[in-house]
Amino acid sequence: MSRTAFFHDERTLWHGGGDYVLTIPAGGLVQPGGGLPENPETKRRLVNLLAVTGLSAELSVSSAAPATAEDLLRVHTSDYLTRFKALSDAQGGELGPRVPFLRGGYDIAALSAGLSMAALESVLAGRARNAYALSRPPGHHCLPDLPNGFCLLANIAVAIHAARAKGLGRRFAVVDWDVHHGNGTEAIFIDDPEVLTVSVHQDRNYPLDTGAAEVRGAGNANINIPLPPGSGHASYLEAMERIILPALTAHEPEAIIVACGYDASAVDPLGRMLLGAGSFAAMTDLLLAAADRLCAGRLVMAHEGGYSELHVPFCGHAVLARMADSTIAADDPLAATIRARQPDARWVNHLSAYLSELAQYFGTSR
């Protein structure tokens, strides 16, 4: 059994959003150029860094088959998929606000979902101890009938339903540490108590109207941990230890899937949460230990956001090195700067009291 499987396909990096600047279409007084923040360079640089350090040689690297229409229909409506495919086969366009795609976008999104499907299946079938899907476009914002936040298909949800259809498992946990609330995953599983969905995110970043702690879902199996901007390393780890790990223990999943965004990075243009590569490594360590204790090590990372071309590769490398139990390191070039920017003790203590209240509310206090 390969310890860590890495699913990647160059074709997913060919997904494009057309002529945008940040999230606004070019035109009028908005000058062309720049493109969407969700661009291929962050993920391509991660692949390159893995090759340069030699870590990719310690991984089991492969592509995967695209998700089929049958796979996608378990999550998405027929009307949505029909409209998406027709527009994709023509010239591309938009099916929702600020989620543009070029011709062939449907096929690339189906491949992205297929990578997540293969990653989850590989651990459930015992072919890999843990797995990483370099999915693009991302998926955690996508609703059954509407694209959202750069996401065109709900990759993790498609993977979970495919695993269920194959009889590989029923009970799962999704931990979303992307800086934005995982509203799509929440909406899809809100009435399913067998899927624990946990999102730790910057409060009121995106979407503005979702992610409140009061949204609990069937069996209280939905947990939102909204954190204020600038929360930093210590507060993320405290959220993991006080809320997320106890919730995983109580749920007893057959596999843990992480919506693995790196936009809580200290230099991400779309977040303000002050994390470094070491923060993501530390959270990975905690989840690896939880997976070992709860579900025979079955941990899957599905790549979501992260928009710093400099920092995402180092954050991703740190996560994969921990997953592979490798001694190969790629030192975070911003580590010293990020440490110097961490919040002071008064702010950390204030957040600790807030997290204590949340833990009591969620019933995860120990």
Secondary structure, 3 states (H helix, E strand, C coil): CEEEEEECCHHHHHCCCCCEECCEECECCECCCCECCCCCHHHHHHHHHHHHHCHHHHCEEECCCCCCHHHHHCCCCHHHHHHHHHHHHHCEEECCCCCEEECCHHHHHHHHHHHHHHHHHHHHCCCEEEEEECCCCCCCCCECCECECCECCCHHHHHHHHHHHCCCCCCEEEEECCCCCCHHHHHHHCCCCCEEEEEEEECCCCCCCCCCCCCCCHHHCEEEEEECCCCHHHHHHHHHHHHHHHHHHHHCCCEEEEEECCCCECCCCCCCCCECHHHHHHHHHHHHHHHHHHHCCCEEEEECCCCCCCCHHHHHHHHHHHHCCCCCCCCCCCHHHHHHCCCCHHHHHHHHHHHHHHHHHHCCCC
